[in-house]
Amino acid sequence: MRVIAIEEHFSNSAPQSADALASLRLHPQLAHVQQRLEDVGRRRLRDKDAAGIDVQVLSHG
């Protein structure tokens, strides 16, 4: 059976204001979460594979 993860969360820092990004730097845990949400490459693929997910659907509205 294939495992499909639907509506996975992600973030794009490009449309965020400089103030919002600066406030993330003040809170290391939030910065870590933001980095994970922005990663749609190698780390996300590694985590997906480790979780046994075959297909991951990302959507941007």
N, C-alpha and C positions, 0 to 999 in steps of 0.2 A: 504494500500500500504506500502511495506517495503522501508526503506531508507537505501541505501548502500553508504558508503563513500569510494571512491577508491583512491589508491596511497596517503594515508595519510603520512605526514612527521614524521620521528623519527630519533634519533641519538644514536650512541653507542660511549661512551667516551673511550672505550678500545683501539681503534687504533689511537687515537689522541695523538699528542706529548705532553710532559710535558709543553713545552713552550706555546702551544696553550691553554691548560687548565689553566695555570697560567694567561694568558692574559684575560681569561674570568672572573677570580676573580677580576680583576681591574675594570671591568665594570659590576656593579650589574644588569643592565637590560639585558645584554647579558647572564650573568650567569643564570638569571631567565628563559630566553628563552631556554637555553641549558638544564636546569633541566626539563622543560616541554617536550622538545623533547625526552629526555631520558626515560621519564615515559611511560611505556607500561603496567602499572598495574592499581591500584585502582583509581588514579586521572583521568587517561585517560578514564577509564570506566565510572566514574561519569560524566565527561564532555560529553562523547558520549551519555549517557542516557539523560542528560539535554538538549542536542541538538536534541533529537528525532531520533538519528541514531540507526538503528537495527544491522547493520554489518559494521565493519570498516576493510578495507584491508590495511595492512602495507606491504611494499615490501622493500627488501634490495638488492642492486645490487652490 
